[in-house]
Amino acid sequence: MVATSHNTDAFDQAPSPLKVDRLSIARGGVAVLSDIDLDVAPGRALILRGPNGVGKTTLLRTLAGLQPPLSGTISPDPECAAYASHADGLKATLTVEENLRFWARVHGHADIGTALDAFDLHRLAHRAAATLSAGQKRRLGLARMVVTRRPVWLLDEPTVSLDTAAVAQFADAVGGHLGAGGLAVIATHIDLGLADAEVLDVTPYRVSSTADRPARAVDAFDTDDGGAFL
């Protein structure tokens, strides 16, 4: 599914590897994962696995720059990344088209055609987001990733509410992103059929004891209600 030639013109920033060195992260001021090393090359996907509550969402939020790490380094800058959480983050009174145009303008663009194509949203373009089904809202939420033109996609359980056909659309969209030279880090429990995707079980990085865990003041973004999107 991953193309061999990369169209780096698809992004505002030139794609570069996502490198994480000895990263330790916290949720609610309490350490949850420590000493994580990652190196994800352009054109590749990394699938995060592990039980609920282990820290996958916290890791993605830290990579997105929504909260600082306890220690360690991350490159490139979070300005290269687009993050989608559990919530769709839609403006209910706006149409599908208006929602996408809003996010395109936020990122300095006007074209939404590719996003509409990727998630088969053309026939819904003039429907208000409030009238969409859960699966349609999810497709619209994921379509925002396309209009960001950012090379790093960070996705937290992106297939929630999607049927089999929509999961295939999403996998195709990720494949197109990778083929253009982007990269993706995806927390998911299902097989997306992404050839050559690496899998990382974060469980071995879990801070298992509450004793001597580093603590700090709770960051304003530490409690994620699922509404964050970059």
N, C-alpha and C positions, 0 to 999 in steps of 0.2 A: 504493500500500500504506500510505502514511502518512496517518493520519486528520487531518482539519482541526481538530477540537476536541480540547483537551487536558484530561485528567483529572489534575490535579496532586495530588489526594488519594491517588494511587497511590504516592506517595513520602513518606519521612519528612522530607526536606529539599525546599524549593521549588526546582524546576529553574531553573538559570541558565546562561548561555553558558559554554562551556569556552574560556578565553582563555589563549593561550601567547604570550609576548613574548620574542623573541631568545633562545630556549632552546638551550643547548649541553649535550650529554650524553656520558657516557663509559661504556665497558664495560671492566671490569678495570683501571680507572684510566687508560685511554687514550681520548682524545676520538674519537668516531665520527661525530657529527652536530653541526652548529652553526648558530646564527642561524635557528632555526625559529620561524615565526609561525603561530598557528592561531586561528581564531574559529569555533567550532561552536555554532550556536544550538539551543535546545531544540526537539525535534521533527525534528532533522536527524541524518544519519549521515555520517561521514567514513571512507572506505576508504583504508587505507595500502597502498601498493604499493612494490615495489623488490626487487632480487635478494636471495637468501639471504645473511645476514651483514651487510647494510647498516646495520642498527640499528633495525629496526621493533620488535622485542621490547624492546630497551633503552628506546626512546621510550615504549612502553606502560607499562613498569615505572616509569619516571620520573614519568609522569602519574599513576600509581597511588600514588605516594609510597613505593615500595619502595626507592628509592635517590635521593639528592639530585642535582640538576643541577649541572653545572659553573658555569653562569651562566644568567640569565634568570628569568622568573617564570611561575607557573602558578596559575590560579584557575578554579573554586572549590577549596576545601580537599579533599585526597584522601578525607576522610570522606564525601564525596558520591559517591565512585566505587566500583564493583565491578569487580574484575579477574579474568579467567580466563585461565590460561596453557595450555600444551600438555597438561599432565597433568590428569587428572580430579579428583584430590584427594579420592578417596572413602575411606570407612572400610569395608574389605572385609567385615568380619563383620556390619555393620549392613545392614538391608534398605533398599530404595529409600526407603520411607516414613521410616524412622529417620534415614537420611542427610539427607533434606530437613528433617525436624523439627529435627535438630541445627543445621543452618545457619540455619533460621528463628529458633531460640532465640538463637543467637549475635547475631542482628540485632534481637532483642527482639520477635519475632513468633511466631504460632502457626499461621497459615493456610498450607497448602501446596497447597490444591486448585488454584489457578491454575497453579502450576508443574507439577503432575501433568497438568493439561489441556493445557498448552502443548506438552509433549513426549510426549504419549500414553503416560504411565507408569502409569496406573491398574492395568492388568492385571499389571504388574510390581511393584506396591507392596510385596508381601510376599516378594519374592525378595531374597536376600542379594546385595550388590553384587559379591561375588567370583564369583558364578555368571553374571553378565551377559556378553553379547558385547561386543566393543570398541565397536561402535556404540551399544549400549544404555548402556554406561558413559559414553560421551560425551554422550548425551542427558541422563543424570542429572546429569553435571557441569555442563552448560549450564543445567539447570533451577534450579540454585542461584542463578543471577543473578536470577531472578524473585523469590525469597524475600528478597533483600537489601533490597528497596524503596529502592534507591539510584538516583538519576536518571542517573548517568553510567555507561555500560557500556564497559569496555575489554576487547577480545577479541582473543586472539592465535591465528590460524589455527583458528577455532572449528569448522570443518566437517571436520576430520581424522577419519577412520573413519566418517563419516556417509554413508548411501546417499542416493539422490535424494529419496526421500520425507522423510527426516529433515532434509535440507538445506532443503526447503520448510517444514517445521515450524519450523526455526530462523529462517528468514527471516520467517515469520509472527510469531514471538515478538518479533523485533527490530522489526517493523512495529508491533506492539501497544505496545511500549515507547515508540517514537517518537510514536505517536498519543496516548499519555498525557502527552506533554510531556517525556519523557526524551530523551537523546541517546546516540550510540554512536560509538566509534572502533574500527574493526575492521581488523586486518591479515589480508588474505586474497588469494589468487590467483584466486579464482573469482567469477563474477558471481552475486550473491545476488538480483538482481532488485529491489533497493530503489530505488523511484522517487525521483529528485531527490537521491540520495546523491552527495556530492562525492568526488572521488578525488585523493589526494595521493601523488605519487611522491617518496619521500624521497631518492632518489639525488642530486639536485642539492645537498643539504645535507651530503653526506658529506665528512668531513675526509680529503682525498685523500693528504696527505703525512704521514709519520711524524715529520718534522722539526718541532720546536717545538710538538708537541701538549701541551696542558696535562696534567699528571699530578697525582694525589693518592693518598692511602692508599686501598687497595682496600676498598670498602664490603662489609659482611658479606653483602649480598644481590646483589653484582655477578655472581656465577656462578649463573645460574638453571638449576636442574635440572628446571624445568617444574612444580614442586610448589606454587608460590605461588598463593594465592587469597585475595581480600579480599571 
